[in-house]
Amino acid sequence: MATSVLQFGYTSGQTLQCKLLTLGGEAFLFATSAVSEVPSSSGQYKATFTEMSALNGTYRAVVTLSGTGVASFEAKWTGVDAQVAQASEFVNVDLPSGGDATLANQTAILGKLASAPIEVVTPVTSATTLVLVNKDNYSANNGRLLTFPVEVDYSSASSVKLLFSINDSVIKQTAAVVASATSITVDLEVDFGSSLSFSQCSGAVCDLVATCSFALVASYGVDEESIARGVAYIYDRAAV
């Protein structure tokens, strides 16, 4: 038997179950063998699915409390036994030509950004957004070290890295440091070369912007765990 684990957040102290169905499916395919709150009273849960083979693919995970659905997440596994997947808010994008949702809607995004001047002085980071300026350095030396707050201690990971990608193809990666049990830092020199296509926008610091996906990933030997992921907005310096 193989196990597949899903880590998600919910109100602490609950007795939960989790079930999986395919995207657009109407019947549950898998149910958890166990759901535990780890660490205790943290509001972070691990749902374990025990099947003949490790789960492989993208599913809709439904969390239930006393038999009633209380939360829904996107869950992705790659067929590796004991893999821990990170639950994420579900985004269903249907594009006739496929591709990255952010790139496909870049005109609308730029329209929103152009409504007011943009000045990027320090990096803005969250679980889903990263804002950077191309050719800039983000390090402790200039007080701009990228810092990701975390709720789980990743010091036991063999490595942690920050990946940038377009349509699932990695275009840049750099090592990250587990600074403490509550933060991970990245010393980053931002230079994407010709990997990004910049488009016009208005701003005090830059007049071009591009988008790509980012993921902060912890590795445990052959297993990987996504810590944070989302959209990176990369601004290019305005011509002087």
Backbone torsions as a table, in degrees:
resi	resn	phi	psi	omega
1	MET	NA	150.0	180.0
2	ALA	-121.5	154.8	179.4
3	THR	-118.6	146.0	173.7
4	SER	-131.6	130.9	-172.3
5	VAL	-117.3	139.1	175.9
6	LEU	-119.2	124.6	177.2
7	GLN	-101.8	129.8	-178.6
8	PHE	-148.1	164.8	179.7
9	GLY	-107.2	141.2	175.8
10	TYR	-161.3	170.3	-179.5
11	THR	-54.2	132.6	-176.2
12	SER	-65.4	152.1	172.4
13	GLY	82.2	16.9	-177.4
14	GLN	-100.7	153.0	173.4
15	THR	-99.9	104.8	-169.9
16	LEU	-115.0	159.4	169.5
17	GLN	-130.1	162.9	-179.8
18	CYS	-140.7	137.8	179.3
19	LYS	-130.2	155.8	-177.7
20	LEU	-122.3	143.0	170.6
21	LEU	-140.1	160.1	179.7
22	THR	-70.6	162.1	177.4
23	LEU	-63.6	121.3	-176.9
24	GLY	82.9	0.3	-179.0
25	GLY	-74.2	163.2	-178.3
26	GLU	-122.0	3.4	-179.9
27	ALA	-137.9	140.6	178.5
28	PHE	-72.5	137.1	-179.5
29	LEU	-101.3	-34.8	-176.0
30	PHE	-137.6	148.6	176.1
31	ALA	-131.8	151.8	-176.0
32	THR	-70.1	147.6	170.5
33	SER	-88.9	-20.4	177.9
34	ALA	-164.1	146.2	171.9
35	VAL	-132.4	124.0	-178.0
36	SER	-131.7	147.1	177.1
37	GLU	-89.4	113.1	-174.8
38	VAL	-135.6	122.3	-6.9
39	PRO	-68.3	166.1	-179.2
40	SER	-59.3	137.5	177.6
41	SER	63.3	21.2	-177.9
42	SER	-93.3	-17.7	-173.6
43	GLY	78.8	7.1	177.0
44	GLN	-108.1	126.1	-175.7
45	TYR	-118.4	150.4	172.3
46	LYS	-120.8	120.4	179.2
47	ALA	-102.7	124.5	-176.3
48	THR	-106.9	127.2	176.0
49	PHE	-109.1	125.9	-179.3
50	THR	-113.7	113.8	-176.2
51	GLU	-134.6	175.7	179.5
52	MET	-63.2	-33.7	177.2
53	SER	-138.1	157.2	-178.7
54	ALA	-63.4	144.2	-179.9
55	LEU	-66.1	144.3	-177.8
56	ASN	-142.8	112.0	179.7
57	GLY	134.6	-173.9	-179.4
58	THR	-107.7	130.9	-177.7
59	TYR	-130.2	161.6	167.1
60	ARG	-95.3	120.5	179.2
61	ALA	-98.3	128.0	179.2
62	VAL	-113.3	120.3	178.5
63	VAL	-92.5	131.2	-178.4
64	THR	-119.6	146.9	175.6
65	LEU	-127.2	116.9	-175.8
66	SER	55.4	36.6	175.6
67	GLY	86.2	-3.5	-178.4
68	THR	-110.1	133.1	179.2
69	GLY	-65.3	130.1	-178.1
70	VAL	-123.2	-12.1	179.9
71	ALA	-160.4	154.3	179.3
72	SER	-139.8	135.4	-177.2
73	PHE	-136.0	164.1	169.2
74	GLU	-91.7	137.6	-179.2
75	ALA	-134.3	130.6	-179.6
76	LYS	-126.2	130.5	173.5
77	TRP	-126.7	160.5	-177.6
78	THR	-120.4	20.8	175.3
79	GLY	81.0	19.4	180.0
80	VAL	-101.1	128.5	-179.5
81	ASP	-61.1	137.2	178.5
82	ALA	68.4	15.7	179.4
83	GLN	-68.8	137.1	177.5
84	VAL	-104.4	113.5	179.0
85	ALA	-98.0	146.9	178.0
86	GLN	-95.4	125.7	177.4
87	ALA	-68.3	141.8	177.4
88	SER	-134.1	157.2	177.7
89	GLU	-61.6	136.9	-171.1
90	PHE	-78.4	127.4	175.7
91	VAL	-126.2	116.6	-178.5
92	ASN	-108.3	110.3	-177.2
93	VAL	-112.1	125.8	179.6
94	ASP	-116.0	98.5	179.5
95	LEU	-111.7	125.3	-178.2
96	PRO	-55.3	-36.0	-178.2
97	SER	-99.0	6.8	-179.3
98	GLY	71.0	-166.2	175.0
99	GLY	99.0	-177.0	-175.1
100	ASP	-77.9	130.9	-176.3
101	ALA	-64.6	-38.6	-179.3
102	THR	-65.9	-43.9	179.2
103	LEU	-64.0	-38.1	-178.9
104	ALA	-65.5	-28.5	-178.4
105	ASN	-108.4	24.3	-173.9
106	GLN	-63.3	-35.8	-179.7
107	THR	-60.3	-44.8	178.9
108	ALA	-65.6	-38.8	179.5
109	ILE	-64.4	-44.6	-179.5
110	LEU	-64.7	-32.9	177.3
111	GLY	-62.3	-38.8	177.4
112	LYS	-68.5	-42.2	-177.8
113	LEU	-66.8	-31.3	-174.6
114	ALA	-77.5	-4.5	-177.2
115	SER	-72.4	-16.2	179.1
116	ALA	-152.8	151.8	178.3
117	PRO	-59.3	145.4	-179.6
118	ILE	-118.5	125.5	176.3
119	GLU	-127.4	111.8	-177.6
120	VAL	-95.8	105.1	-178.4
121	VAL	-100.2	-46.0	177.0
122	THR	-127.4	153.8	-178.5
123	PRO	-65.5	141.9	175.9
124	VAL	-105.5	119.4	-179.1
125	THR	-125.2	144.7	171.7
126	SER	-152.2	-174.5	-179.9
127	ALA	-67.5	-18.8	-174.1
128	THR	-129.2	-5.9	-175.9
129	THR	-137.0	138.1	176.7
130	LEU	-137.7	125.7	-177.5
131	VAL	-119.5	122.2	-175.2
132	LEU	-137.8	164.2	174.4
133	VAL	-113.1	127.4	-179.5
134	ASN	-61.5	140.4	-179.0
135	LYS	75.8	2.1	176.5
136	ASP	-88.7	158.1	174.5
137	ASN	-107.5	138.0	177.8
138	TYR	-122.1	100.2	-175.1
139	SER	-145.4	172.4	177.4
140	ALA	-67.7	-25.8	-178.0
141	ASN	-62.6	-36.0	179.8
142	ASN	-108.8	13.3	176.7
143	GLY	71.1	22.4	-176.6
144	ARG	-121.9	24.1	-179.9
145	LEU	-57.2	129.8	177.5
146	LEU	-68.2	129.3	-178.4
147	THR	-129.0	123.9	177.5
148	PHE	-108.1	116.0	175.5
149	PRO	-71.4	139.0	179.2
150	VAL	-132.4	159.1	179.3
151	GLU	-109.4	-2.9	-179.6
152	VAL	-123.4	139.3	178.8
153	ASP	-78.3	116.0	-178.1
154	TYR	-102.5	20.0	-177.4
155	SER	-65.5	-20.1	179.9
156	SER	-84.0	-5.6	179.5
157	ALA	-68.8	143.7	178.3
158	SER	-70.3	-28.9	174.8
159	SER	-162.7	156.9	174.0
160	VAL	-133.2	135.4	-178.2
161	LYS	-141.4	154.2	176.5
162	LEU	-105.4	122.1	-176.8
163	LEU	-112.7	140.0	171.6
164	PHE	-116.7	136.0	-175.8
165	SER	-146.9	159.0	173.0
166	ILE	-129.8	123.7	-178.4
167	ASN	51.7	44.0	176.2
168	ASP	70.7	8.2	175.5
169	SER	-103.1	121.9	-176.7
170	VAL	-71.6	128.3	179.3
171	ILE	-110.2	-15.5	177.8
172	LYS	-162.9	142.7	174.3
173	GLN	-146.8	150.8	178.9
174	THR	-148.7	151.3	-177.3
175	ALA	-72.4	146.0	176.2
176	ALA	-114.4	162.1	-178.1
177	VAL	-122.5	129.9	173.6
178	VAL	-78.8	96.2	-174.5
179	ALA	-73.6	-33.2	179.6
180	SER	-162.2	-177.4	178.6
181	ALA	-70.5	-10.6	-176.7
182	THR	-120.9	1.9	-179.4
183	SER	-152.6	147.5	173.8
184	ILE	-124.6	133.4	-176.3
185	THR	-117.5	154.5	179.4
186	VAL	-135.8	124.3	172.3
187	ASP	-92.3	110.0	-167.3
188	LEU	-125.8	129.9	168.2
189	GLU	-102.2	113.5	-174.3
190	VAL	-87.0	108.8	174.5
191	ASP	-153.2	103.0	-175.9
192	PHE	-94.0	0.7	178.9
193	GLY	55.7	-127.7	-179.8
194	SER	-100.2	14.3	-176.3
195	SER	-73.8	-23.3	-177.8
196	LEU	-112.1	150.0	174.8
197	SER	-107.4	112.3	-176.8
198	PHE	-89.0	144.1	179.0
199	SER	-122.6	161.7	-173.9
200	GLN	-70.9	138.9	170.3
201	CYS	-150.8	174.9	178.9
202	SER	-110.3	141.9	179.0
203	GLY	-176.3	159.2	-178.0
204	ALA	-74.7	-31.5	-177.0
205	VAL	-98.9	-33.2	-174.4
206	CYS	-145.1	159.0	178.3
207	ASP	-124.3	10.2	177.8
208	LEU	-132.7	146.5	179.4
209	VAL	-142.5	147.5	173.5
210	ALA	-137.3	158.9	178.6
211	THR	-128.1	151.6	173.9
212	CYS	-154.9	176.5	177.7
213	SER	-95.0	150.6	173.8
214	PHE	-130.1	155.6	176.0
215	ALA	-148.8	132.4	172.4
216	LEU	-99.2	117.3	-168.5
217	VAL	-125.5	133.3	174.5
218	ALA	-102.3	136.8	179.6
219	SER	-111.1	137.7	175.1
220	TYR	-126.7	82.4	-174.2
221	GLY	67.9	-120.8	179.9
222	VAL	-86.2	-8.8	-179.1
223	ASP	-93.1	145.5	177.5
224	GLU	-128.1	147.4	179.9
225	GLU	-132.4	125.4	177.3
226	SER	-78.1	123.4	179.5
227	ILE	-90.4	-44.1	178.4
228	ALA	-152.1	150.7	176.1
229	ARG	-158.2	157.8	-179.0
230	GLY	169.5	-149.1	-176.1
231	VAL	-106.7	133.7	174.9
232	ALA	-105.4	128.1	173.9
233	TYR	-101.1	118.3	-177.7
234	ILE	-111.0	113.9	179.2
235	TYR	-96.5	143.5	178.0
236	ASP	-104.0	142.6	-177.2
237	ARG	-61.5	140.4	178.7
238	ALA	-68.5	146.0	177.8
239	ALA	-66.8	135.7	-178.2
240	VAL	-98.9	NA	NA
